Structures are given as structure tokens and as C-alpha cells.
Amino acid sequence: MKNIIFLMSLFLFSCQEADHNKKNDATSSIDNTLKEEKPNISSEKKEEIKEKIIEKKETTEIKKPTTIIESEVVENFPWTTSDKSVSFIKNIPTPEGFTRVNYSENSFGDWLRNLPLKNKNKKVKYYNGGTKPHDVHEAIINIDVGNKDLQQCADAVMRLKAEYHYSRKEYEKIHFNYTSGDKVSFDDWRRGKKPIIKGNKVVFSSPSGSINNSYTNFKKYLIQIFSYAGTASLSKELKSIALKDIQAGDVFIQGGFPGHAVIVMDVAQNNNGDKIFMLAQSYMPAQDIHILKNNMSNNMSPWYSTSFENELNTPEWTFHRADLKRFP
């Protein structure tokens, strides 16, 4: 016990001595500067200037530290359930003669291609535990749907885009617009600057002074986005893309109430340059994000050809060539 008291006393004395030495060093430095720059001022004036400089320096140095709560995520796919993932998007075979196009490592397309899938015999589940009665899926992405009727069509697209940037700690790139047109970013949200709905207007709180990068806080942000954004707002954020330029991460979208959106998960082509693509969706009510079958071509399913004329017929929605868009 005595040893502990002695060590504590020694530590306090050492800290006090170090602080005293620092102050002496600072005072000596100020003395030298004043001697060089203001040689003719009185001793009283010098002391007054020294006190003001030291006081200002101490006030500047004693700042309240910003609290940063870092993400607890230690893997690329923190949402995976206890179901053993047996495969990935990239393991879904292409039709004969087609090979997957190349994507840069760590690009959005590469990330989508490496998403894990649930066991092939799984059924699409609703947010409330119910089972989707229509068999429209080839595979189910192993990602949670939540326990609220929120993660529907456009929400699933935004979820994947946000998860990609979150996995790379690109927080400033995570932002979506409410239906009102107000931009709500995770970069603001994690700093405590949050949207507040007042009637038909959106106002924002002041930053809290702390930073919360945790996955739990990220999911809270997404719930807000799912509640106040949708196909109508997302379609206005995206830019139109020619079908010949299609790539993973692009979105077929029709904004409306309701509208619908499906995301391009992968792209392949043959030696002639013909392209095919794979689609994923959530739907109403909120449900597992799943890879869509191509009911128009069993031989090609779950891939779709870019050679369709005007209408793209998916199991639960019909899109048009002009509906293809991309995140800016």
C-alpha cells in the first residue's frame, strides 16, 4: 500500500514538475522574443504582454476532446445471420459463351458480386416472419430485412449502396434525399446533426460535438432514410444511362407512389459484345433482398439480355429501357 502511495505521489510530482518546466520554457521563449522584437518597452509592459500570451496559449490548448465512437464492424458483411452462407453472387453460373465483365477490386460492382447468399432452399421471408407466396427468386442475399415494413424496393437499393460505402468508411459518400428534396447524409448524422420533421418542413439539429461511427448508429440512419425516401426521391437523384453501358450497381427505377426499383447485381458478355445482367429486388411488404428469376427465358435465367426491345419484364414489374439509371 505504501509503495502504491509512493508511486502515486511520485507520479503527481513528476506531472507537476513537467508542467512547471513546460511553463518555464514557454516563459523563456516569450522573453527572448520580446527582447528581440520590442527591446525598448518597460519591464511592467513586458510582464503584462507575457501574461496575456501565456493565458491565451493555455486557453487554446485546453480544448474539450471530441468523443469518437468507432464502428464495431470487423467484417465486410456484419448483417449475416446464423444461416451458413454456401455461396456468393459470383458463384451463380453464366450462360454458355458468356463471362463476367471485369471490375476493379473494391469497386461497388466487385462488392456486389461478392455478397453472400443464403442456403438455396430458403424461402423469401417478410419482415414479420411471413413467407412470400410467389416463387420469383433464384437466390436470396444473406442480409437482414429488419422487423419493420420499411426495407422495400428503393430502400433495398439504398441499403446496398450505403453498406458498400460504410464498409469502406466512406461516410461522406452516404447520403440520400427525402421525398421533400432535403439531403440527409450519414456524415452529418454521425456528428449529431439530424433531421427533424416539422409539419411539411425538415430542419436540422446542431452537431452534438461527438462522432458516432458505430454500425448501430448507421442502422438508425437507414431507418430514417427508409421512412422518408423512396422511388420518387431516388429516381430524381440518379442519372440516366444508356443500356449498352449497363454495369453492376445501376438501377432500373420508376419513381412513384408506388413505384419500383431493382438493382443490377452483375454483368457478363460474350465475344460478340452482347451483354447480360442479373437483378435483385425487395418488394412490398418489406422482404429479403433476392435475385430475380427471368421467367421470359428459362435457359438464361436468372440473367437478362440487353437486347430486349422496349419492355423489360421482371416477375413483378415491367420496366423500360429509359428506366436505367446510375448513382452519380
N, C-alpha and C positions, 0 to 999 in steps of 0.2 A: 504493500500500500504506500509505504514511504517512497519507494522507488517511483511509483506512478506519480505521486505528488511532486517529487523532484523533477521528473521528466516534463510534467505539465508546466511547472514553474520555469524550467529551462526553455521550454518552447515559447512561453509567453514573453520571457525576457528577450529571447532571440528575435521574436517578431517585432517587439518594441524597439530593440536596438537597430534592426534592419530598417524600420520605418524612420527612426531618428537619423540614421545615416543617409537615407534617401532624401530627407528634408534638408539635411546639411549640404548634400551635393547640389540640390536644386538651388539653395540659397547662394552657394559659392558661384554657381553658373550665372545667376542673375547679377551678383556683384560684379563679376568680370564684364558682363555685357554692358551694364550701366557705366562702368569705368571707361569702357572704350567709346560708347556712343554718346554719353552725357557726362563728360568729365567736370563740368562747371556747376552742376546742381549741388544744393546743400545736402548734408547728411540726413536731416529730417525728411527732405523730399525723397531721397533715395529709399529710406525705410518705408515711407508711405507707398511708393511705387512697388517695392518688393512685396509688401503685404498683399496688395491688390493682385499682383501676378500669381503669388502662391495660392491665394484664396480661389482665384479663377481656375487655376490648374487642378486643385483638389476637387472643386465642384464638377469640373468636366470629367475627371477620372472616376468619380463615384456615380456611376450610372446603374440603374436597376437592370440586371441582366434579363434578356429575353428568354422566356421559358419555351423550349422546343420539345414537343413530344414527337419522337420519331416513329416511323411505321414499324409495326411488329411483324410485317410481312418478310419472310425469309425465303420465299419461293415464288416462282412466276405465277402460279395458279393457286392463290390462297383459299379459293372458294370450293375446291374439290371436296366431294363428300367421301364417306367411308366406302362407297362403291369403288371397287378396284377398276381403274381405267385400263382397258385392254388394248386401246388403240388411239390413234390421233387422226386428225383430218387428213394429214399427208399419207396415211395408210389406206385411205379409200382409193381403190384402183381406178385408173383412167381407161376409157375405151381403147381398143386396139388401134395403134397408129398415132396415139396422142401422148405427149409427155408434158409434164408440168413446166410452166414458164419459170425462169429464174427470178428470185427476189433477193435483194441484199439482206445479209444477216442482220437481224434485229429490226428490220422494217416491219410495218404494220402487216403486210402480206405474209411475211415469214412468220410472224407471231400468230396470225390466224391459222395458218397451215399447221402449226404445232399445238393447237388446242386439243386437250384430251377428250375422249368420248366415253360415254357410259357403256355398260355391257349391251351388246347388240340386241338382246331380247327385251330390253326395257321398254316400257310404255311412256308416252309423253304425259307428264303429270301437271295438273293445275297447281296454282299457289296454295289452294286449300286442301290439297291431297287427293282431289278427284282425278280421274283418268280421262284423257281426251278420247272421245269415242271414234274419231275419224283417223284412219291409218294413213297419214300423209308423209311420214318421216322415213328417211333411210338410216339416220343415226341421231343420237342426242348428245349435245355438248355437255360435258360434266361441269356445269356451273349452276349455282343455286338460283332459284327464281324468287325467293323471298316468301313472306307469309301475307302479303297484301296484294290486292289486284292492281298492281302498278306496272310491273315489267312486261308490257305488251309489245307491240311491233316496233315502233320507233324507239321505245325505251331499250329494247334489246340491242339495237344498233348503237345507241349512245353508250350503253353499258360496255360493249366490247371495245369501242374506241377509247373510252375513259380508262378501262382496265389496262389497255396497252400502254398508254402514257403513264399511268400510275406505276406500273411495273418497272418503268424506266426512270421514275422520279422526275418526269417532265410535267410537273404540276401546272406550270404556266400554260400548257397546251390543252388543259382540260377545262373547257368552257362551252356552254350551250345557252341558247336564248329561250326565255319563257315565251309562251304564246303572246304575251304583251309586247314582245320585242326586246325586253330587258336582258342584257347579257349577264349571266351568273357564272362566275369562274371558281374553280376549286382553289386557285391561288389566293383569291380573296377570302374564300370560306375558311381555309386552314389558318388564316390570320385573324379570324373572328369577325370579318366584315361579311355580314349575312343579310340576305334579302328579307324584307318584312312586307307582307301584303297588307295594304291599307285601302280598302274599298277596291277600286279598279286600278290602283297605282301600286308600284313597287318602289320602296325606299330601302336604303341600306344602313345597317348599323355601323358604328365606328369600329375600327380594328380593336381587338381586345388587348393587344400588347404581347400576346403569346402566340406561338405557332403550333398547330396540331396536325401533324402529317400522318396520324395513325390510320390504319385501314378502317377502323370503326367509324372515325370521323368522315372518311371518304365515302363510306356506305350511306351515312346520314345525308351527305351532299347529294348523292344519287337519288335518294328517296324524294328530296325536294325537286330535283330535275324531273323525275318521272311524274310528279304530281302536277307540275305547271308547264311542261313542254310536251310536244307530241309531233305527229307527222306534219301538222300545219306549220309549226315553227321550224322544225328541222329541214323541211323542204326548201325554206327560204334561205337557210344557212349554206346549203350545198350548191355547187356549181354544176351545170350540165356538162356531160361528157359524151363524145361520140362512141357508139357501140364498138367500133373497131379498136378503140383504145381501152377497152374494159380491163380492169385489174382488181385483184383482191382488195377488199375494203370499200369498193364502190357500192352504191346503194340504188336499188330500184325503189322509187318512192312516189306516192301520190298523196299530197297533203290534203287533209280534210277532216271532217267530224262525222263519221270516222274516215280515216284514210288507211293506208297500209304501207309498210316498208319491209323489204327483205335485203339482206346484205350478201354481197359476193364474197364467198369464203376462199375460193381457189380458182385458178385459171390454167388451162392447158391448151396446147395447139399441136397441129400435125405439120408435116413437111411442106404442105401447101400454104401454111399460114392460117388455116381455118382455126378459129378459137372456140373453146367450150368453157363453161363456167359452172360453179356449184353455188347453191343458195342456201341461206339459213334464215329462219324467222322465229319470232314468238308471235302470239296472236291473242285474241280475246276469248275468254279471260286470260290473265297473265299465266304463262305456262313455260315449261322447259324450252330453251332455245334448241331448235332441231334442224337438221339438214333435210331439205325437201326432196321428195321423190320427183321424177319427171314422168307424170302419167301419160304424157303425149308420146313418149318414146322409151319403152321398157328396155330396149337394147342399150340406150345411152344413159339411163337413169343411174345415179342422181345428177348427172351432168346435163346442161342445156347448151344448145348451139346458138351462136350469134347470128346464124343465118335465118332466124325467124323473120317474117315479113314485118307486120306492124304490131301484132299482139304477142305478148309473152304470157302463156297460160301456165300458171302455177296451181297447185291443188286447191288453194282457197282464194286466189285473187288473180285478176288479169291486168298486166302492166303493158306499157307501150315502149317503143324504142326511145322516145323522148323522155321517159321517166328515169333514165340512168343518170345518176349524179355522183359527185365526189366531194369529200371534205376538202376545204381549201387549205 
